[in-house]
């Protein structure tokens, strides 16, 4: 899936791609992936948690997700945190 450099994808759109690619999501990543499904940007919040923390916790729990899509999506999420 190609993205344009002009506008970053929403975190919710990224979460949809993760769900499509990662068939057996690690249980520790599930709550963060669910929260990401409701977020537009890293400036949003989910309950009392800020989106930046949610993305960081997701990345911490996504180490078992491997492959080309995983590498690309993880890099995209990391770039949103900058």
MMTF fields as JSON, N, C-alpha, C and O atoms, coordinates in Angstrom:
{
  "mmtfVersion": "1.0.0",
  "mmtfProducer": "UNKNOWN",
  "numBonds": 327,
  "numAtoms": 328,
  "numGroups": 82,
  "numChains": 1,
  "numModels": 1,
  "chainsPerModel": [1],
  "groupsPerChain": [82],
  "chainIdList": ["A"],
  "bondAtomList": [4, 2, 8, 6, 12, 10, 16, 14, 20, 18, 24, 22, 28, 26, 32, 30, 36, 34, 40, 38, 44, 42, 48, 46, 52, 50, 56, 54, 60, 58, 64, 62, 68, 66, 72, 70, 76, 74, 80, 78, 84, 82, 88, 86, 92, 90, 96, 94, 100, 98, 104, 102, 108, 106, 112, 110, 116, 114, 120, 118, 124, 122, 128, 126, 132, 130, 136, 134, 140, 138, 144, 142, 148, 146, 152, 150, 156, 154, 160, 158, 164, 162, 168, 166, 172, 170, 176, 174, 180, 178, 184, 182, 188, 186, 192, 190, 196, 194, 200, 198, 204, 202, 208, 206, 212, 210, 216, 214, 220, 218, 224, 222, 228, 226, 232, 230, 236, 234, 240, 238, 244, 242, 248, 246, 252, 250, 256, 254, 260, 258, 264, 262, 268, 266, 272, 270, 276, 274, 280, 278, 284, 282, 288, 286, 292, 290, 296, 294, 300, 298, 304, 302, 308, 306, 312, 310, 316, 314, 320, 318, 324, 322],
  "bondOrderList": [1, 1, 1, 1, 1, 1, 1, 1, 1, 1, 1, 1, 1, 1, 1, 1, 1, 1, 1, 1, 1, 1, 1, 1, 1, 1, 1, 1, 1, 1, 1, 1, 1, 1, 1, 1, 1, 1, 1, 1, 1, 1, 1, 1, 1, 1, 1, 1, 1, 1, 1, 1, 1, 1, 1, 1, 1, 1, 1, 1, 1, 1, 1, 1, 1, 1, 1, 1, 1, 1, 1, 1, 1, 1, 1, 1, 1, 1, 1, 1, 1],
  "groupList": [{"groupName": "UNK", "atomNameList": ["N", "CA", "C", "O"], "elementList": ["N", "C", "C", "O"], "formalChargeList": [0, 0, 0, 0], "bondAtomList": [1, 0, 2, 1, 3, 2], "bondOrderList": [1, 1, 2], "singleLetterCode": "X", "chemCompType": "L-PEPTIDE LINKING"}],
  "groupTypeList": [0, 0, 0, 0, 0, 0, 0, 0, 0, 0, 0, 0, 0, 0, 0, 0, 0, 0, 0, 0, 0, 0, 0, 0, 0, 0, 0, 0, 0, 0, 0, 0, 0, 0, 0, 0, 0, 0, 0, 0, 0, 0, 0, 0, 0, 0, 0, 0, 0, 0, 0, 0, 0, 0, 0, 0, 0, 0, 0, 0, 0, 0, 0, 0, 0, 0, 0, 0, 0, 0, 0, 0, 0, 0, 0, 0, 0, 0, 0, 0, 0, 0],
  "groupIdList": [1, 2, 3, 4, 5, 6, 7, 8, 9, 10, 11, 12, 13, 14, 15, 16, 17, 18, 19, 20, 21, 22, 23, 24, 25, 26, 27, 28, 29, 30, 31, 32, 33, 34, 35, 36, 37, 38, 39, 40, 41, 42, 43, 44, 45, 46, 47, 48, 49, 50, 51, 52, 53, 54, 55, 56, 57, 58, 59, 60, 61, 62, 63, 64, 65, 66, 67, 68, 69, 70, 71, 72, 73, 74, 75, 76, 77, 78, 79, 80, 81, 82],
  "secStructList": [7, 7, 7, 7, 1, 1, 1, 7, 7, 7, 2, 2, 2, 2, 2, 2, 2, 2, 2, 2, 2, 7, 1, 1, 7, 7, 2, 2, 2, 2, 2, 2, 2, 2, 2, 2, 6, 6, 7, 1, 1, 6, 6, 7, 3, 3, 6, 6, 3, 3, 2, 2, 2, 2, 2, 2, 2, 2, 2, 2, 2, 7, 6, 6, 7, 7, 1, 2, 2, 2, 2, 2, 2, 2, 2, 2, 2, 2, 2, 2, 6, 7],
  "xCoordList": [0.841, 0.0, 0.885, 1.664, 0.761, 1.562, 0.884, -0.342, 1.689, 1.154, 1.832, 2.95, 1.148, 1.755, 2.486, 2.14, 3.481, 4.259, 3.549, 3.928, 2.522, 1.876, 1.061, 1.128, 0.301, -0.517, -0.316, -0.471, 0.025, 0.169, -1.19, -2.219, -1.173, -2.408, -2.846, -2.027, -4.126, -4.617, -4.13, -3.853, -4.033, -3.627, -4.673, -4.326, -5.941, -7.003, -6.803, -7.01, -6.403, -6.147, -4.964, -4.987, -3.946, -2.785, -3.214, -2.791, -4.043, -4.523, -5.292, -5.172, -6.084, -6.806, -5.828, -6.045, -4.76, -3.775, -3.078, -2.812, -2.786, -2.171, -3.084, -2.624, -4.369, -5.316, -5.4, -5.553, -5.3, -5.363, -4.133, -4.233, -2.97, -1.721, -1.339, -0.855, -1.546, -1.089, -2.22, -3.149, -2.126, -3.227, -3.463, -4.614, -2.404, -2.554, -1.862, -0.702, -2.594, -2.038, -1.646, -2.431, -0.446, 0.044, -0.897, -1.274, -1.284, -2.297, -1.936, -2.825, -0.646, -0.222, -0.441, -0.529, -0.529, -0.72, -2.196, -2.535, -3.076, -4.498, -5.139, -5.774, -5.005, -5.694, -5.183, -5.945, -3.896, -3.334, -3.782, -4.045, -3.87, -4.363, -5.83, -6.234, -6.625, -8.027, -8.126, -8.931, -7.32, -7.324, -6.885, -7.465, -5.853, -5.369, -6.472, -6.48, -7.388, -8.491, -9.43, -10.264, -9.305, -10.178, -9.453, -10.061, -8.158, -7.338, -7.072, -6.894, -7.05, -6.696, -5.22, -4.55, -4.712, -3.323, -2.703, -3.389, -1.404, -0.698, -1.073, -0.655, -1.845, -2.295, -3.635, -4.121, -4.229, -5.504, -5.292, -4.165, -6.403, -6.361, -7.395, -8.386, -7.147, -8.075, -8.271, -7.397, -9.412, -9.607, -8.604, -8.509, -7.857, -6.849, -5.466, -4.517, -5.349, -4.047, -3.887, -4.813, -2.696, -2.452, -2.048, -1.518, -2.31, -2.067, -0.592, -0.284, 0.305, 1.735, 2.074, 2.796, 1.562, 1.82, 1.226, 1.854, 0.02, -0.632, 0.193, 0.396, 0.669, 1.482, 2.791, 3.219, 3.42, 4.663, 4.438, 5.228, 3.365, 3.068, 2.736, 3.118, 2.029, 1.755, 3.068, 3.263, 3.968, 5.246, 6.038, 6.696, 5.976, 6.677, 6.122, 6.853, 4.836, 4.189, 4.062, 3.461, 4.618, 4.492, 5.789, 5.974, 6.678, 7.963, 7.82, 8.702, 6.734, 6.545, 5.912, 5.839, 5.454, 4.896, 6.058, 6.801, 6.213, 7.367, 6.925, 5.749, 7.889, 7.644, 7.771, 7.976, 7.643, 7.81, 6.767, 7.098, 5.514, 4.45, 4.702, 4.553, 5.084, 5.351, 6.461, 6.334, 7.529, 8.651, 8.21, 8.542, 7.463, 7.015, 6.058, 6.188, 5.1, 4.096, 4.732, 4.401, 5.633, 6.313, 7.132, 7.167, 7.783, 8.547, 7.605, 7.932, 6.437, 5.457, 4.97, 4.853, 4.69, 4.247, 5.348, 5.078, 6.578, 7.696, 7.857, 8.176, 7.635, 7.773, 6.679, 6.89, 5.519, 4.443, 4.802, 4.303, 5.662, 6.036, 7.084, 7.315, 7.719, 8.782, 8.229, 8.99],
  "yCoordList": [-1.181, 0.0, 1.242, 1.461, 2.041, 3.261, 4.402, 4.509, 5.248, 6.442, 7.652, 7.566, 8.765, 9.982, 10.673, 10.493, 11.45, 12.148, 13.393, 13.93, 13.864, 15.111, 14.991, 15.87, 13.921, 13.77, 12.377, 11.378, 12.309, 10.976, 10.292, 10.949, 8.977, 8.217, 8.357, 8.606, 8.197, 8.21, 6.943, 5.927, 7.022, 5.853, 4.75, 3.569, 5.123, 4.137, 3.376, 2.164, 4.078, 3.418, 2.461, 1.367, 2.867, 2.005, 0.767, -0.345, 0.949, -0.174, -1.178, -2.386, -0.683, -1.591, -2.443, -3.642, -1.829, -2.594, -3.631, -4.748, -3.259, -4.209, -5.42, -6.558, -5.185, -6.292, -7.19, -8.405, -6.59, -7.386, -8.276, -9.403, -7.761, -8.48, -9.422, -10.525, -9.01, -9.775, -10.702, -10.292, -11.959, -12.9, -13.283, -13.374, -13.508, -13.875, -12.812, -12.96, -11.738, -10.597, -11.05, -11.693, -10.714, -11.008, -10.385, -9.22, -11.16, -10.695, -9.37, -8.587, -9.109, -7.859, -6.652, -5.526, -6.878, -5.782, -5.49, -4.411, -6.44, -6.305, -5.025, -4.309, -4.701, -3.483, -2.205, -1.26, -2.178, -0.986, -0.89, 0.204, -2.032, -2.046, -1.61, -0.871, -2.063, -1.644, -0.136, 0.535, 0.396, 1.837, 2.607, 3.641, 2.1, 2.763, 2.865, 3.797, 1.918, 1.925, 3.108, 3.35, 3.848, 5.002, 6.337, 7.397, 6.288, 7.508, 8.021, 7.245, 9.345, 9.955, 10.328, 10.077, 10.924, 11.387, 11.167, 10.782, 11.413, 11.247, 12.329, 12.274, 13.297, 14.352, 14.019, 14.784, 12.89, 12.471, 11.793, 11.623, 11.418, 10.674, 9.563, 9.651, 8.521, 7.405, 7.249, 6.739, 7.687, 7.723, 8.68, 9.835, 8.21, 9.046, 8.901, 9.557, 8.037, 7.791, 8.632, 8.758, 9.205, 9.963, 8.992, 7.911, 9.405, 8.542, 8.157, 7.038, 9.055, 8.739, 7.538, 6.64, 7.518, 6.391, 5.105, 4.048, 5.199, 4.009, 3.428, 2.215, 4.284, 3.814, 3.207, 2.16, 3.848, 3.304, 1.939, 1.017, 1.813, 0.524, -0.529, -1.69, -0.135, -1.091, -1.58, -2.782, -0.648, -1.031, -1.958, -2.888, -1.709, -2.558, -3.972, -4.933, -4.096, -5.408, -6.045, -7.111, -5.406, -5.914, -6.525, -6.653, -6.898, -7.447, -8.799, -9.187, -9.521, -10.818, -10.678, -11.652, -9.473, -9.23, -8.998, -8.027, -9.876, -9.854, -9.703, -9.849, -9.411, -9.348, -7.944, -6.981, -7.851, -6.574, -5.557, -4.402, -5.976, -5.056, -4.577, -3.391, -5.492, -5.131, -4.093, -3.114, -4.295, -3.341, -1.967, -0.945, -1.955, -0.681, 0.042, 1.247, -0.684, -0.062, 0.414, 1.494, -0.372, 0.052, 1.324, 2.224, 1.39, 2.602, 3.791, 4.908, 3.552, 4.625, 5.133, 6.34, 4.215, 4.624, 5.405, 6.416, 4.928, 5.627, 7.039, 7.975, 7.184, 8.516, 9.464, 10.675, 8.92, 9.769, 10.317, 11.365, 9.608, 10.01, 11.12, 11.727, 11.389, 12.399, 13.796, 14.764],
  "zCoordList": [0.0, 0.0, 0.0, 0.928, -1.035, -1.14, -0.408, -0.398, 0.201, 0.838, 0.225, -0.282, 0.278, -0.236, 0.909, 2.076, 0.571, 1.58, 2.092, 3.133, 1.377, 1.754, 3.039, 3.898, 3.175, 4.374, 4.959, 4.257, 6.231, 6.828, 6.962, 7.114, 6.905, 7.107, 8.557, 9.441, 8.789, 10.165, 10.874, 10.237, 12.171, 12.951, 12.791, 12.768, 12.682, 12.479, 11.166, 11.116, 10.109, 8.822, 8.941, 8.377, 9.665, 9.877, 10.664, 10.346, 11.679, 12.488, 11.631, 11.833, 10.673, 9.767, 8.967, 8.789, 8.488, 7.724, 8.608, 8.166, 9.85, 10.779, 10.942, 10.851, 11.18, 11.38, 10.146, 10.268, 8.96, 7.731, 7.568, 7.083, 7.978, 7.745, 8.882, 8.629, 10.117, 11.287, 11.713, 12.409, 11.284, 11.462, 12.916, 13.343, 13.689, 15.104, 15.942, 16.325, 16.221, 16.954, 18.36, 19.057, 18.758, 20.103, 21.122, 20.99, 22.151, 23.105, 23.768, 24.103, 23.962, 24.584, 23.694, 24.183, 22.385, 21.434, 21.177, 20.692, 21.496, 21.163, 21.705, 20.93, 23.005, 23.478, 22.824, 22.616, 22.502, 21.858, 20.413, 19.913, 19.735, 18.36, 18.32, 17.422, 19.287, 19.355, 19.582, 18.936, 20.488, 20.746, 19.503, 19.172, 18.811, 17.605, 16.549, 15.745, 16.552, 15.601, 15.75, 14.877, 16.846, 17.087, 16.924, 17.076, 16.617, 16.619, 15.206, 14.267, 15.08, 13.81, 13.76, 12.758, 14.833, 14.84, 16.212, 17.158, 16.313, 17.585, 18.586, 19.743, 18.162, 19.069, 19.727, 20.561, 19.36, 19.927, 21.285, 21.752, 21.893, 23.15, 23.09, 22.365, 23.861, 24.016, 25.512, 26.213, 25.993, 27.442, 28.053, 27.637, 29.033, 29.684, 29.06, 29.489, 28.04, 27.413, 26.155, 25.353, 25.994, 24.766, 23.654, 23.909, 22.432, 21.276, 21.142, 20.732, 21.476, 21.392, 22.26, 21.827, 23.474, 24.379, 23.826, 23.884, 23.294, 22.745, 21.603, 21.54, 20.699, 19.572, 20.087, 19.601, 21.056, 21.622, 22.264, 22.063, 23.035, 23.673, 22.624, 22.77, 21.568, 20.492, 19.887, 19.709, 19.571, 18.97, 19.896, 19.429, 21.189, 22.159, 22.165, 22.409, 21.897, 21.92, 20.539, 20.401, 19.525, 18.156, 17.641, 16.431, 18.535, 18.091, 17.399, 16.633, 17.649, 16.985, 15.606, 14.857, 15.265, 13.929, 12.978, 13.124, 12.016, 11.113, 9.661, 9.329, 8.82, 7.388, 6.839, 7.577, 5.52, 4.828, 5.261, 5.527, 5.333, 5.754, 7.172, 7.467, 8.048, 9.447, 9.539, 10.274, 8.812, 8.837, 8.343, 8.944, 7.25, 6.671, 7.612, 7.824, 8.174, 9.037, 10.343, 10.832, 10.906, 12.131, 11.877, 12.716, 10.727, 10.385, 10.216, 10.619, 9.621, 9.447, 10.811, 11.022, 11.724, 13.065, 13.789, 14.437, 13.674, 14.313, 13.745, 14.477, 12.453, 11.838, 12.333, 12.398, 12.68, 13.218, 14.6, 15.009, 15.307, 16.67, 16.701, 17.747, 15.557, 15.518, 15.605, 15.585]
}
